[in-house]
């Protein structure tokens, strides 16, 4: 979440608050959302407010069994910014988002995993190993495929249709993947 000790410096002026959420926070979240490189979140302990927003922007969410998720900002006397609320509600579901915001409800890693929002929780030590394995597995695959998959998912999620979904046909990575499979060897991307 945010550093609440910084809040008195800017949260009490409408223009400063709007700039913070619409430019700084949304700018960072949007950069993550539009990033074509796979993003892996490693979550241990409290993942609150902005932490949930950041986690939402990641493609894979790996969690420790002590992870807790929520947005208890009603305790601080303010609502979630509209774009951030849309992002969170779209990820965790409207009912869960409402509970996070209206009740200041906090959900366990087990609850969020059961809802399909993250992988099954594990010990902190095992989490570090899984994060490393996941990152290496993703890095061993075709970067072009990851980029294109992320671009297509974003386009489809926004109601669009990809304009050139088969433009990769003559690419080096496509050829290498098929050649490696046929030769029964690992591809070199």
Secondary structure, 3 states (H helix, E strand, C coil): CCCHHHHHHCCCCHHHHHHHHHHHHHHHHHHHHCCCCCCEEEECCEEECHHHHHHHHCCEEEEECCCEEECCHHHHCCCCCHHHHHHHHHHHCHHHHHHHHHHCCEEEHHHHHHCCCCCCCECHHHHHHHHHHHHHHHHHCCHHHHHHHHHHHHHHHCCCCCCCCCCCCCCHHHHHHHHHHHCCCCCCC
